Amino acid sequence: MGAARTKPAGSGPGGREPLAPLIHGRVRLIILSHLVRAGRPLGFIEAREALGLTDGTLSANLTKLEEGGLVQIVKGFEGRRPKTLVRVTPEGRRRFRLYVEDLKTIVPGLDSP
């Protein structure tokens, strides 16, 4: 029987895993990018239309981001109509910034104007 394998230390800054899988998924990356760029909470419908996603795809990926502490989902009402707002948490902004820094170390030329 061979020696037990251990997971190598991450190659990102501080030994962490680069390109966090939670953010790196294509749909989650575009959702988080859009929320960070907007700089304000977005309504579910506004986000869905801006990103061209189905309700199910947006909802499933927002749930994963919320479970990871990157976004906060607030359900309420506007008048009698239900309204869902999504905002990036401070932790979400921090981890997105780290993701972008990691990406710049992997992809040449991203730092260039």
N, CA, C and O atoms as a GROMACS GRO file, in nm:
protein
  452
    1MET      N    1   0.085  -0.118   0.000
    1MET     CA    2   0.000   0.000   0.000
    1MET      C    3   0.089   0.124   0.000
    1MET      O    4   0.188   0.127   0.072
    2GLY      N    5   0.056   0.225  -0.078
    2GLY     CA    6   0.138   0.344  -0.091
    2GLY      C    7   0.120   0.438   0.027
    2GLY      O    8   0.031   0.422   0.110
    3ALA      N    9   0.207   0.536   0.030
    3ALA     CA   10   0.201   0.638   0.135
    3ALA      C   11   0.075   0.722   0.119
    3ALA      O   12   0.028   0.744   0.008
    4ALA      N   13   0.022   0.767   0.230
    4ALA     CA   14  -0.097   0.852   0.227
    4ALA      C   15  -0.063   0.984   0.158
    4ALA      O   16   0.044   1.041   0.180
    5ARG      N   17  -0.153   1.030   0.077
    5ARG     CA   18  -0.132   1.157   0.008
    5ARG      C   19  -0.190   1.270   0.091
    5ARG      O   20  -0.298   1.258   0.150
    6THR      N   21  -0.118   1.377   0.095
    6THR     CA   22  -0.170   1.496   0.163
    6THR      C   23  -0.192   1.602   0.058
    6THR      O   24  -0.122   1.608  -0.043
    7LYS      N   25  -0.289   1.684   0.083
    7LYS     CA   26  -0.318   1.792  -0.010
    7LYS      C   27  -0.208   1.897   0.000
    7LYS      O   28  -0.177   1.944   0.109
    8PRO      N   29  -0.147   1.934  -0.114
    8PRO     CA   30  -0.042   2.035  -0.109
    8PRO      C   31  -0.099   2.169  -0.066
    8PRO      O   32  -0.215   2.200  -0.089
    9ALA      N   33  -0.015   2.248  -0.003
    9ALA     CA   34  -0.056   2.383   0.038
    9ALA      C   35  -0.095   2.460  -0.086
    9ALA      O   36  -0.037   2.440  -0.193
   10GLY      N   37  -0.193   2.550  -0.072
   10GLY     CA   38  -0.236   2.632  -0.185
   10GLY      C   39  -0.122   2.717  -0.236
   10GLY      O   40  -0.028   2.749  -0.162
   11SER      N   41  -0.130   2.752  -0.361
   11SER     CA   42  -0.023   2.833  -0.419
   11SER      C   43  -0.060   2.981  -0.424
   11SER      O   44   0.015   3.062  -0.480
   12GLY      N   45  -0.173   3.016  -0.366
   12GLY     CA   46  -0.211   3.156  -0.362
   12GLY      C   47  -0.140   3.228  -0.248
   12GLY      O   48  -0.073   3.164  -0.167
   13PRO      N   49  -0.153   3.359  -0.241
   13PRO     CA   50  -0.091   3.435  -0.132
   13PRO      C   51  -0.134   3.379   0.002
   13PRO      O   52  -0.251   3.348   0.022
   14GLY      N   53  -0.040   3.368   0.094
   14GLY     CA   54  -0.071   3.319   0.227
   14GLY      C   55  -0.099   3.170   0.230
   14GLY      O   56  -0.151   3.119   0.330
   15GLY      N   57  -0.066   3.097   0.123
   15GLY     CA   58  -0.088   2.953   0.118
   15GLY      C   59  -0.232   2.914   0.094
   15GLY      O   60  -0.264   2.795   0.100
   16ARG      N   61  -0.320   3.008   0.066
   16ARG     CA   62  -0.460   2.973   0.042
   16ARG      C   63  -0.479   2.927  -0.103
   16ARG      O   64  -0.395   2.952  -0.190
   17GLU      N   65  -0.589   2.861  -0.126
   17GLU     CA   66  -0.619   2.810  -0.259
   17GLU      C   67  -0.653   2.927  -0.352
   17GLU      O   68  -0.742   3.007  -0.321
   18PRO      N   69  -0.583   2.938  -0.466
   18PRO     CA   70  -0.615   3.048  -0.558
   18PRO      C   71  -0.746   3.020  -0.631
   18PRO      O   72  -0.789   2.905  -0.642
   19LEU      N   73  -0.809   3.125  -0.680
   19LEU     CA   74  -0.934   3.117  -0.756
   19LEU      C   75  -1.039   3.035  -0.682
   19LEU      O   76  -1.076   2.925  -0.724
   20ALA      N   77  -1.085   3.091  -0.573
   20ALA     CA   78  -1.185   3.027  -0.487
   20ALA      C   79  -1.297   2.963  -0.570
   20ALA      O   80  -1.362   3.032  -0.648
   21PRO      N   81  -1.319   2.832  -0.554
   21PRO     CA   82  -1.420   2.763  -0.633
   21PRO      C   83  -1.560   2.823  -0.620
   21PRO      O   84  -1.637   2.820  -0.716
   22LEU      N   85  -1.595   2.876  -0.503
   22LEU     CA   86  -1.727   2.935  -0.485
   22LEU      C   87  -1.748   3.052  -0.579
   22LEU      O   88  -1.858   3.071  -0.632
   23ILE      N   89  -1.645   3.131  -0.602
   23ILE     CA   90  -1.656   3.247  -0.691
   23ILE      C   91  -1.628   3.207  -0.835
   23ILE      O   92  -1.687   3.264  -0.927
   24HIS      N   93  -1.540   3.110  -0.855
   24HIS     CA   94  -1.490   3.078  -0.989
   24HIS      C   95  -1.595   3.017  -1.082
   24HIS      O   96  -1.577   3.020  -1.204
   25GLY      N   97  -1.703   2.964  -1.030
   25GLY     CA   98  -1.809   2.914  -1.117
   25GLY      C   99  -1.858   3.026  -1.206
   25GLY      O  100  -1.880   3.137  -1.157
   26ARG      N  101  -1.876   3.001  -1.335
   26ARG     CA  102  -1.907   3.106  -1.432
   26ARG      C  103  -2.025   3.194  -1.390
   26ARG      O  104  -2.014   3.316  -1.392
   27VAL      N  105  -2.135   3.133  -1.354
   27VAL     CA  106  -2.255   3.211  -1.319
   27VAL      C  107  -2.232   3.289  -1.190
   27VAL      O  108  -2.270   3.406  -1.182
   28ARG      N  109  -2.172   3.226  -1.090
   28ARG     CA  110  -2.148   3.296  -0.963
   28ARG      C  111  -2.050   3.412  -0.984
   28ARG      O  112  -2.063   3.516  -0.919
   29LEU      N  113  -1.953   3.394  -1.072
   29LEU     CA  114  -1.858   3.502  -1.101
   29LEU      C  115  -1.929   3.621  -1.165
   29LEU      O  116  -1.903   3.735  -1.127
   30ILE      N  117  -2.017   3.597  -1.261
   30ILE     CA  118  -2.085   3.712  -1.324
   30ILE      C  119  -2.184   3.777  -1.228
   30ILE      O  120  -2.202   3.898  -1.232
   31ILE      N  121  -2.248   3.697  -1.143
   31ILE     CA  122  -2.340   3.756  -1.045
   31ILE      C  123  -2.263   3.847  -0.949
   31ILE      O  124  -2.299   3.963  -0.930
   32LEU      N  125  -2.157   3.793  -0.891
   32LEU     CA  126  -2.079   3.870  -0.794
   32LEU      C  127  -2.015   3.992  -0.860
   32LEU      O  128  -2.013   4.100  -0.800
   33SER      N  129  -1.964   3.977  -0.980
   33SER     CA  130  -1.904   4.090  -1.053
   33SER      C  131  -2.007   4.201  -1.073
   33SER      O  132  -1.978   4.319  -1.054
   34HIS      N  133  -2.127   4.162  -1.111
   34HIS     CA  134  -2.232   4.261  -1.136
   34HIS      C  135  -2.272   4.332  -1.007
   34HIS      O  136  -2.292   4.454  -1.006
   35LEU      N  137  -2.284   4.257  -0.899
   35LEU     CA  138  -2.322   4.318  -0.771
   35LEU      C  139  -2.213   4.413  -0.721
   35LEU      O  140  -2.244   4.521  -0.672
   36VAL      N  141  -2.087   4.372  -0.733
   36VAL     CA  142  -1.976   4.458  -0.688
   36VAL      C  143  -1.973   4.585  -0.773
   36VAL      O  144  -1.958   4.695  -0.720
   37ARG      N  145  -1.987   4.570  -0.904
   37ARG     CA  146  -1.983   4.685  -0.994
   37ARG      C  147  -2.099   4.781  -0.967
   37ARG      O  148  -2.083   4.902  -0.974
   38ALA      N  149  -2.218   4.725  -0.936
   38ALA     CA  150  -2.335   4.810  -0.911
   38ALA      C  151  -2.315   4.896  -0.787
   38ALA      O  152  -2.361   5.010  -0.782
   39GLY      N  153  -2.247   4.842  -0.686
   39GLY     CA  154  -2.221   4.918  -0.566
   39GLY      C  155  -2.343   4.948  -0.481
   39GLY      O  156  -2.340   5.036  -0.395
   40ARG      N  157  -2.450   4.875  -0.505
   40ARG     CA  158  -2.575   4.894  -0.431
   40ARG      C  159  -2.653   4.764  -0.436
   40ARG      O  160  -2.626   4.679  -0.521
   41PRO      N  161  -2.749   4.747  -0.345
   41PRO     CA  162  -2.832   4.627  -0.353
   41PRO      C  163  -2.911   4.625  -0.483
   41PRO      O  164  -2.954   4.730  -0.532
   42LEU      N  165  -2.930   4.508  -0.539
   42LEU     CA  166  -3.008   4.494  -0.662
   42LEU      C  167  -3.129   4.407  -0.636
   42LEU      O  168  -3.124   4.312  -0.558
   43GLY      N  169  -3.237   4.440  -0.703
   43GLY     CA  170  -3.355   4.355  -0.698
   43GLY      C  171  -3.330   4.228  -0.778
   43GLY      O  172  -3.252   4.228  -0.874
   44PHE      N  173  -3.395   4.120  -0.739
   44PHE     CA  174  -3.380   3.992  -0.806
   44PHE      C  175  -3.412   4.006  -0.955
   44PHE      O  176  -3.336   3.959  -1.040
   45ILE      N  177  -3.523   4.069  -0.987
   45ILE     CA  178  -3.565   4.083  -1.126
   45ILE      C  179  -3.465   4.167  -1.205
   45ILE      O  180  -3.432   4.135  -1.318
   46GLU      N  181  -3.418   4.276  -1.144
   46GLU     CA  182  -3.319   4.361  -1.209
   46GLU      C  183  -3.192   4.281  -1.241
   46GLU      O  184  -3.138   4.291  -1.351
   47ALA      N  185  -3.145   4.202  -1.145
   47ALA     CA  186  -3.025   4.120  -1.166
   47ALA      C  187  -3.050   4.014  -1.272
   47ALA      O  188  -2.967   3.993  -1.360
   48ARG      N  189  -3.164   3.949  -1.265
   48ARG     CA  190  -3.198   3.844  -1.362
   48ARG      C  191  -3.197   3.899  -1.504
   48ARG      O  192  -3.141   3.837  -1.595
   49GLU      N  193  -3.259   4.015  -1.523
   49GLU     CA  194  -3.266   4.073  -1.657
   49GLU      C  195  -3.130   4.123  -1.705
   49GLU      O  196  -3.094   4.105  -1.821
   50ALA      N  197  -3.054   4.185  -1.616
   50ALA     CA  198  -2.922   4.238  -1.653
   50ALA      C  199  -2.827   4.125  -1.692
   50ALA      O  200  -2.743   4.143  -1.780
   51LEU      N  201  -2.839   4.010  -1.626
   51LEU     CA  202  -2.747   3.899  -1.649
   51LEU      C  203  -2.799   3.797  -1.750
   51LEU      O  204  -2.725   3.709  -1.793
   52GLY      N  205  -2.926   3.808  -1.786
   52GLY     CA  206  -2.983   3.715  -1.882
   52GLY      C  207  -2.993   3.572  -1.830
   52GLY      O  208  -2.973   3.476  -1.904
   53LEU      N  209  -3.024   3.558  -1.700
   53LEU     CA  210  -3.034   3.427  -1.638
   53LEU      C  211  -3.180   3.390  -1.614
   53LEU      O  212  -3.267   3.477  -1.609
   54THR      N  213  -3.206   3.262  -1.599
   54THR     CA  214  -3.341   3.219  -1.561
   54THR      C  215  -3.358   3.238  -1.411
   54THR      O  216  -3.259   3.252  -1.338
   55ASP      N  217  -3.482   3.239  -1.365
   55ASP     CA  218  -3.508   3.250  -1.222
   55ASP      C  219  -3.437   3.140  -1.144
   55ASP      O  220  -3.375   3.165  -1.042
   56GLY      N  221  -3.447   3.017  -1.194
   56GLY     CA  222  -3.389   2.903  -1.125
   56GLY      C  223  -3.237   2.910  -1.116
   56GLY      O  224  -3.179   2.882  -1.011
   57THR      N  225  -3.173   2.948  -1.227
   57THR     CA  226  -3.027   2.958  -1.227
   57THR      C  227  -2.980   3.066  -1.133
   57THR      O  228  -2.886   3.045  -1.056
   58LEU      N  229  -3.044   3.183  -1.138
   58LEU     CA  230  -3.005   3.293  -1.050
   58LEU      C  231  -3.029   3.255  -0.904
   58LEU      O  232  -2.943   3.277  -0.819
   59SER      N  233  -3.144   3.199  -0.876
   59SER     CA  234  -3.179   3.162  -0.738
   59SER      C  235  -3.082   3.058  -0.681
   59SER      O  236  -3.035   3.073  -0.569
   60ALA      N  237  -3.053   2.953  -0.758
   60ALA     CA  238  -2.964   2.847  -0.710
   60ALA      C  239  -2.824   2.902  -0.681
   60ALA      O  240  -2.763   2.866  -0.580
   61ASN      N  241  -2.773   2.988  -0.768
   61ASN     CA  242  -2.639   3.041  -0.750
   61ASN      C  243  -2.634   3.146  -0.640
   61ASN      O  244  -2.534   3.155  -0.569
   62LEU      N  245  -2.739   3.225  -0.625
   62LEU     CA  246  -2.745   3.320  -0.513
   62LEU      C  247  -2.748   3.246  -0.380
   62LEU      O  248  -2.686   3.290  -0.283
   63THR      N  249  -2.818   3.134  -0.375
   63THR     CA  250  -2.823   3.055  -0.253
   63THR      C  251  -2.683   3.006  -0.215
   63THR      O  252  -2.646   3.012  -0.098
   64LYS      N  253  -2.607   2.959  -0.312
   64LYS     CA  254  -2.470   2.914  -0.284
   64LYS      C  255  -2.384   3.030  -0.235
   64LYS      O  256  -2.306   3.014  -0.141
   65LEU      N  257  -2.398   3.146  -0.298
   65LEU     CA  258  -2.321   3.264  -0.255
   65LEU      C  259  -2.362   3.309  -0.115
   65LEU      O  260  -2.279   3.351  -0.036
   66GLU      N  261  -2.491   3.299  -0.085
   66GLU     CA  262  -2.539   3.336   0.048
   66GLU      C  263  -2.487   3.238   0.153
   66GLU      O  264  -2.443   3.279   0.260
   67GLU      N  265  -2.492   3.109   0.123
   67GLU     CA  266  -2.442   3.008   0.216
   67GLU      C  267  -2.292   3.028   0.243
   67GLU      O  268  -2.244   2.997   0.352
   68GLY      N  269  -2.219   3.080   0.145
   68GLY     CA  270  -2.077   3.107   0.161
   68GLY      C  271  -2.049   3.241   0.226
   68GLY      O  272  -1.932   3.276   0.247
   69GLY      N  273  -2.153   3.317   0.258
   69GLY     CA  274  -2.136   3.445   0.325
   69GLY      C  275  -2.095   3.559   0.234
   69GLY      O  276  -2.051   3.664   0.283
   70LEU      N  277  -2.109   3.541   0.102
   70LEU     CA  278  -2.066   3.645   0.009
   70LEU      C  279  -2.175   3.745  -0.026
   70LEU      O  280  -2.146   3.859  -0.060
   71VAL      N  281  -2.300   3.702  -0.019
   71VAL     CA  282  -2.411   3.792  -0.044
   71VAL      C  283  -2.515   3.777   0.066
   71VAL      O  284  -2.518   3.677   0.138
   72GLN      N  285  -2.598   3.878   0.078
   72GLN     CA  286  -2.711   3.874   0.169
   72GLN      C  287  -2.837   3.891   0.086
   72GLN      O  288  -2.845   3.980   0.001
   73ILE      N  289  -2.934   3.806   0.111
   73ILE     CA  290  -3.062   3.812   0.039
   73ILE      C  291  -3.167   3.857   0.138
   73ILE      O  292  -3.186   3.796   0.244
   74VAL      N  293  -3.236   3.966   0.105
   74VAL     CA  294  -3.338   4.022   0.192
   74VAL      C  295  -3.472   4.019   0.119
   74VAL      O  296  -3.487   4.079   0.013
   75LYS      N  297  -3.566   3.948   0.176
   75LYS     CA  298  -3.700   3.939   0.116
   75LYS      C  299  -3.793   4.033   0.191
   75LYS      O  300  -3.795   4.036   0.314
   76GLY      N  301  -3.870   4.107   0.115
   76GLY     CA  302  -3.963   4.201   0.175
   76GLY      C  303  -4.076   4.231   0.078
   76GLY      O  304  -4.102   4.154  -0.015
   77PHE      N  305  -4.140   4.343   0.100
   77PHE     CA  306  -4.250   4.383   0.014
   77PHE      C  307  -4.232   4.528  -0.028
   77PHE      O  308  -4.180   4.610   0.048
   78GLU      N  309  -4.274   4.557  -0.148
   78GLU     CA  310  -4.284   4.693  -0.198
   78GLU      C  311  -4.432   4.712  -0.226
   78GLU      O  312  -4.484   4.666  -0.327
   79GLY      N  313  -4.498   4.781  -0.134
   79GLY     CA  314  -4.644   4.783  -0.140
   79GLY      C  315  -4.693   4.644  -0.105
   79GLY      O  316  -4.660   4.590   0.000
   80ARG      N  317  -4.774   4.586  -0.194
   80ARG     CA  318  -4.824   4.451  -0.172
   80ARG      C  319  -4.744   4.347  -0.251
   80ARG      O  320  -4.772   4.227  -0.243
   81ARG      N  321  -4.647   4.392  -0.326
   81ARG     CA  322  -4.570   4.300  -0.410
   81ARG      C  323  -4.443   4.254  -0.340
   81ARG      O  324  -4.372   4.335  -0.280
   82PRO      N  325  -4.414   4.125  -0.347
   82PRO     CA  326  -4.290   4.076  -0.287
   82PRO      C  327  -4.169   4.130  -0.363
   82PRO      O  328  -4.172   4.142  -0.486
   83LYS      N  329  -4.064   4.162  -0.291
   83LYS     CA  330  -3.942   4.213  -0.353
   83LYS      C  331  -3.823   4.149  -0.283
   83LYS      O  332  -3.814   4.148  -0.160
   84THR      N  333  -3.731   4.096  -0.362
   84THR     CA  334  -3.610   4.035  -0.310
   84THR      C  335  -3.491   4.122  -0.350
   84THR      O  336  -3.470   4.149  -0.468
   85LEU      N  337  -3.415   4.164  -0.250
   85LEU     CA  338  -3.295   4.243  -0.274
   85LEU      C  339  -3.172   4.159  -0.243
   85LEU      O  340  -3.172   4.078  -0.151
   86VAL      N  341  -3.069   4.179  -0.322
   86VAL     CA  342  -2.943   4.108  -0.303
   86VAL      C  343  -2.832   4.210  -0.289
   86VAL      O  344  -2.823   4.304  -0.368
   87ARG      N  345  -2.747   4.192  -0.188
   87ARG     CA  346  -2.633   4.282  -0.169
   87ARG      C  347  -2.509   4.200  -0.138
   87ARG      O  348  -2.517   4.091  -0.082
   88VAL      N  349  -2.394   4.254  -0.176
   88VAL     CA  350  -2.266   4.190  -0.144
   88VAL      C  351  -2.232   4.223   0.001
   88VAL      O  352  -2.247   4.337   0.044
   89THR      N  353  -2.189   4.123   0.075
   89THR     CA  354  -2.146   4.144   0.214
   89THR      C  355  -2.003   4.199   0.214
   89THR      O  356  -1.933   4.188   0.113
   90PRO      N  357  -1.959   4.258   0.325
   90PRO     CA  358  -1.819   4.300   0.334
   90PRO      C  359  -1.723   4.183   0.307
   90PRO      O  360  -1.620   4.201   0.242
   91GLU      N  361  -1.756   4.065   0.359
   91GLU     CA  362  -1.673   3.946   0.333
   91GLU      C  363  -1.674   3.911   0.184
   91GLU      O  364  -1.572   3.869   0.129
   92GLY      N  365  -1.788   3.928   0.120
   92GLY     CA  366  -1.798   3.903  -0.024
   92GLY      C  367  -1.709   3.996  -0.103
   92GLY      O  368  -1.643   3.954  -0.198
   93ARG      N  369  -1.707   4.124  -0.066
   93ARG     CA  370  -1.619   4.221  -0.134
   93ARG      C  371  -1.472   4.183  -0.113
   93ARG      O  372  -1.392   4.189  -0.206
   94ARG      N  373  -1.438   4.145   0.011
   94ARG     CA  374  -1.300   4.110   0.041
   94ARG      C  375  -1.256   3.988  -0.041
   94ARG      O  376  -1.149   3.988  -0.101
   95ARG      N  377  -1.340   3.885  -0.041
   95ARG     CA  378  -1.304   3.764  -0.114
   95ARG      C  379  -1.305   3.784  -0.264
   95ARG      O  380  -1.227   3.719  -0.334
   96PHE      N  381  -1.391   3.871  -0.315
   96PHE     CA  382  -1.390   3.902  -0.458
   96PHE      C  383  -1.260   3.974  -0.495
   96PHE      O  384  -1.199   3.946  -0.598
   97ARG      N  385  -1.218   4.067  -0.409
   97ARG     CA  386  -1.092   4.139  -0.432
   97ARG      C  387  -0.975   4.041  -0.436
   97ARG      O  388  -0.887   4.052  -0.522
   98LEU      N  389  -0.972   3.945  -0.342
   98LEU     CA  390  -0.866   3.843  -0.342
   98LEU      C  391  -0.871   3.758  -0.468
   98LEU      O  392  -0.767   3.723  -0.524
   99TYR      N  393  -0.992   3.725  -0.513
   99TYR     CA  394  -1.008   3.647  -0.636
   99TYR      C  395  -0.947   3.721  -0.754
   99TYR      O  396  -0.874   3.663  -0.834
  100VAL      N  397  -0.977   3.851  -0.764
  100VAL     CA  398  -0.924   3.932  -0.875
  100VAL      C  399  -0.772   3.941  -0.866
  100VAL      O  400  -0.703   3.933  -0.968
  101GLU      N  401  -0.719   3.957  -0.745
  101GLU     CA  402  -0.573   3.960  -0.727
  101GLU      C  403  -0.510   3.829  -0.773
  101GLU      O  404  -0.408   3.830  -0.842
  102ASP      N  405  -0.570   3.718  -0.736
  102ASP     CA  406  -0.521   3.587  -0.780
  102ASP      C  407  -0.525   3.576  -0.932
  102ASP      O  408  -0.430   3.526  -0.993
  103LEU      N  409  -0.634   3.621  -0.991
  103LEU     CA  410  -0.648   3.614  -1.136
  103LEU      C  411  -0.539   3.693  -1.206
  103LEU      O  412  -0.486   3.651  -1.309
  104LYS      N  413  -0.504   3.808  -1.150
  104LYS     CA  414  -0.399   3.892  -1.208
  104LYS      C  415  -0.263   3.822  -1.203
  104LYS      O  416  -0.179   3.846  -1.290
  105THR      N  417  -0.240   3.738  -1.104
  105THR     CA  418  -0.112   3.667  -1.097
  105THR      C  419  -0.108   3.550  -1.195
  105THR      O  420   0.001   3.503  -1.230
  106ILE      N  421  -0.224   3.503  -1.238
  106ILE     CA  422  -0.231   3.388  -1.327
  106ILE      C  423  -0.236   3.430  -1.474
  106ILE      O  424  -0.171   3.369  -1.559
  107VAL      N  425  -0.312   3.534  -1.504
  107VAL     CA  426  -0.333   3.577  -1.642
  107VAL      C  427  -0.246   3.700  -1.671
  107VAL      O  428  -0.270   3.807  -1.614
  108PRO      N  429  -0.148   3.686  -1.759
  108PRO     CA  430  -0.061   3.799  -1.790
  108PRO      C  431  -0.139   3.913  -1.855
  108PRO      O  432  -0.230   3.891  -1.935
  109GLY      N  433  -0.101   4.035  -1.819
  109GLY     CA  434  -0.159   4.152  -1.883
  109GLY      C  435  -0.285   4.206  -1.821
  109GLY      O  436  -0.336   4.308  -1.868
  110LEU      N  437  -0.340   4.143  -1.718
  110LEU     CA  438  -0.463   4.194  -1.657
  110LEU      C  439  -0.439   4.323  -1.581
  110LEU      O  440  -0.532   4.401  -1.561
  111ASP      N  441  -0.316   4.346  -1.539
  111ASP     CA  442  -0.285   4.471  -1.469
  111ASP      C  443  -0.272   4.588  -1.564
  111ASP      O  444  -0.280   4.704  -1.521
  112SER      N  445  -0.252   4.562  -1.693
  112SER     CA  446  -0.232   4.669  -1.791
  112SER      C  447  -0.360   4.745  -1.815
  112SER      O  448  -0.469   4.688  -1.812
  113PRO      N  449  -0.347   4.878  -1.839
  113PRO     CA  450  -0.468   4.958  -1.867
  113PRO      C  451  -0.532   4.923  -1.999
  113PRO      O  452  -0.634   4.982  -2.035
   0.00000   0.00000   0.00000
